[in-house]
Amino acid sequence: MAFLFRFGVRPCCLFLLFAVFFSGCQEDRSAIVKQKVQERMEEFRAKQRIACRIALYEKAGRMADSILIAEAKQEVQDSLGRLRPFRPSQPPDVLPIDSALVAPLFMNEASGN
């Protein structure tokens, strides 16, 4: 009792009040920290689900495209598609329009004709 009267009642009460207050905040902080960690984990998981879903859709789209392309190529490459077209026969010879012998237009004076 003498100790309380010597230093005063108010500082001791304030010290006890701060000790109780800070000890109580530590438990609340850990609960708040756990709650925030859980919220961030849920946000991260949601983002990862969306990213995985987008990657899955892209992969499925590429697979569907390749299947459609393979089916189209298979339809073109049937037994008739591999045959080469026949070679046409040689056309008949075309006869000249004028069959007369060719004579020189100008006579050469040196030859005497």
C-alpha positions as CSV (number, residue, x, y, z in Angstrom):
1,M,0.0,0.0,0.0
2,A,2.8,2.3,0.8
3,F,4.2,1.7,-2.7
4,L,0.9,2.9,-4.3
5,F,0.9,6.0,-2.3
6,R,4.5,6.7,-2.9
7,F,4.3,6.6,-6.8
8,G,0.7,7.4,-7.0
9,V,-2.4,5.4,-7.9
10,R,-2.9,6.8,-11.3
11,P,0.4,5.6,-12.9
12,C,-0.1,2.1,-11.5
13,C,-3.6,2.0,-12.9
14,L,-2.4,3.2,-16.2
15,F,0.3,0.6,-16.3
16,L,-2.1,-2.2,-15.5
17,L,-4.6,-0.8,-18.1
18,F,-1.9,-0.8,-20.8
19,A,-0.7,-4.3,-19.9
20,V,-4.2,-5.7,-20.2
21,F,-4.9,-3.7,-23.4
22,F,-1.8,-4.8,-25.2
23,S,-2.1,-8.4,-24.1
24,G,-5.6,-8.4,-25.5
25,C,-4.6,-6.9,-28.8
26,Q,-2.1,-9.6,-29.6
27,E,-4.8,-12.2,-29.7
28,D,-7.0,-10.0,-31.9
29,R,-4.2,-9.3,-34.3
30,S,-3.4,-12.9,-34.8
31,A,-7.1,-13.6,-35.5
32,I,-7.2,-10.6,-37.9
33,V,-4.0,-11.8,-39.6
34,K,-5.4,-15.3,-40.0
35,Q,-8.6,-13.9,-41.5
36,K,-6.6,-11.7,-43.9
37,V,-4.4,-14.6,-44.9
38,Q,-7.5,-16.7,-45.6
39,E,-9.0,-14.0,-47.7
40,R,-5.9,-13.6,-49.8
41,M,-5.6,-17.3,-50.2
42,E,-9.2,-17.5,-51.5
43,E,-8.4,-14.6,-53.9
44,F,-5.3,-16.4,-55.1
45,R,-7.2,-19.7,-55.6
46,A,-9.9,-17.9,-57.5
47,K,-7.4,-16.3,-59.8
48,Q,-5.6,-19.6,-60.3
49,R,-8.9,-21.3,-61.1
50,I,-9.7,-18.7,-63.7
51,A,-6.2,-18.9,-65.2
52,C,-6.4,-22.8,-65.3
53,R,-9.9,-22.6,-66.9
54,I,-8.7,-20.2,-69.6
55,A,-5.7,-22.5,-70.3
56,L,-7.9,-25.5,-70.4
57,Y,-10.3,-23.8,-72.9
58,E,-7.4,-22.8,-75.2
59,K,-6.0,-26.4,-75.1
60,A,-9.5,-27.8,-75.9
61,G,-9.9,-25.4,-78.7
62,R,-6.6,-26.4,-80.3
63,M,-7.5,-30.0,-80.0
64,A,-10.9,-29.5,-81.6
65,D,-9.3,-27.5,-84.4
66,S,-6.8,-30.2,-85.1
67,I,-9.5,-32.9,-85.1
68,L,-11.6,-30.9,-87.6
69,I,-8.6,-30.3,-89.8
70,A,-7.7,-34.0,-89.7
71,E,-11.3,-35.0,-90.7
72,A,-11.3,-32.5,-93.6
73,K,-8.0,-33.9,-94.9
74,Q,-9.2,-37.4,-94.5
75,E,-12.3,-36.7,-96.6
76,V,-10.2,-35.2,-99.4
77,Q,-7.7,-38.1,-99.3
78,D,-10.1,-40.9,-100.2
79,S,-9.4,-43.5,-102.9
80,L,-10.5,-41.3,-105.8
81,G,-8.5,-38.3,-104.5
82,R,-5.2,-40.2,-104.9
83,L,-5.8,-41.0,-108.6
84,R,-4.1,-38.8,-111.1
85,P,-6.3,-37.5,-113.9
86,F,-5.8,-39.2,-117.3
87,R,-3.5,-37.7,-119.9
88,P,-5.4,-36.3,-122.9
89,S,-4.5,-37.7,-126.3
90,Q,-2.4,-35.8,-128.9
91,P,-4.5,-33.5,-131.0
92,P,-4.5,-34.1,-134.7
93,D,-2.1,-32.2,-137.0
94,V,-3.5,-29.0,-138.4
95,L,-3.0,-28.7,-142.2
96,P,-1.8,-25.4,-143.5
97,I,-4.4,-23.2,-145.1
98,D,-2.4,-22.5,-148.3
99,S,-0.5,-25.5,-149.7
100,A,1.1,-23.7,-152.7
101,L,4.8,-23.6,-153.1
102,V,6.6,-20.4,-152.1
103,A,8.2,-18.4,-154.9
104,P,10.6,-15.5,-154.3
105,L,9.0,-12.0,-154.5
106,F,12.0,-10.2,-156.0
107,M,14.2,-11.5,-158.7
108,N,17.9,-11.2,-158.3
109,E,19.6,-9.4,-161.2
110,A,22.9,-11.1,-160.6
111,S,21.4,-14.5,-161.2
112,G,19.8,-13.5,-164.5
113,N,16.3,-14.4,-163.8
